[in-house]
Amino acid sequence: MRRAALALFGVAAVAELAAVAAGVTPLQWAAKPLLAPLLIWYLAGRRDLVTAGLVFATAGDVVLLIPGRLPFLAGMACFLGTQVCLLIAFVRAGRPRVAAVAGYAVLWAGLNALLWGHLGALRGPILGYSMALAAMACAATGVSARVGLGGALFLGSDLLIGAGAAGMDFPGRDVVVMATYAAALALIATGWAAVRPPAPAAVAVRPAGPGASGGPAA
């Protein structure tokens, strides 16, 4: 089942990248909302904050398909839920090194300083969201190398979205955004599954009674 979920995730990711590159909106609407749910399927059996984060990501992916400033802010709010859920889960799983904390703090401050003058009314929302995002990426390094890489790619993907909001665009940016986002989700989900296996299913115990010793009742 897990292999099937990952295989379908790969198909959906390729379809989404092709749709973004070719500008085929209907295919984007069909493929993008499947990414996070397929990884929820992959993580089946875990009712934890990483799964909750993927639920928020699903909502954010759908909302961000709608153009406009209000959907952009609503999508950011959904992904803020993703970052908070992942941050709490990762902090509970392990502690990042001091160097990682310092590095991400400097990176967060530098990037916000770089974009600050270009964001206009989005300064406040992006400042708060980027803080949660950088904290998540930092905390991810305390879980495993794979999850840490996923967190870094998540930050990179959203950085490119922020750059676009600031008017800093380049050819193929949307494709790079989706490629890094899909890779980030896959690395986080598979890395989390490796360090947090699902709890074993409870085994039903039959009440003791006649014949409970194993042989047929007399």
Phi, psi and omega in degrees: 000317181295321178295321178297319179297317179292322179296316179293325176299317178299319178297314181296322180294316179296318179298319180294317179296319178296320180294319179293316181297322183267352181071033181266095185300315180302322179291325176298317179295330180279323189268315187300316181293352180271342189300299182295318179301325178294327177283332171297318176299316179301323181269017183308138182101350178248117175254076186230186185288334176293317175298318177299321178298323178290330175295314176299321180296323177300313179298318179297320180298320180291313183297320183288352173287343180270125180289155177122161183289317182298313175299326178298315179292321178295319177296321177297321178296319177298315181287337171297320175300319177301311184295320180294316179299313180295319181301312181296317180299317184289321179296324178291332184276333183183171181244130177289159178286159181300323180297321179293318179299313181296317181297314180290328177295316178294318179298315180299313181295318182294317181292320178293324176295322181293320185268347190307314184287353184249357189265341178058232183292347181274000184304308183300305179302318182289325177300312180292316181296316183295331177294315178296321180296313180294323178295319177299312182298322178294313181297329180299331180293340179275355180268302178192167179297322181293314179295323178298319177294320177300317177298319179296319179292325176299315178298316180298319179297313181288332174298319179293326175295317178297322177297321177296319178296333179272003179085011179261094186244163174204156182301132178084006182301317182297324178292318179295321178303311182290324180296315180290326179293312180297318178297320180298313179299315182296317181293319180295314182295312182289324177293321178293319179298327181289326183260345180229078178296155180295151178295140179297144180294143179293138180264123180292135179251122181282131180304146178294145180185191178304127177081007183289346180288351177123329181269166179292148179296142181288000000 
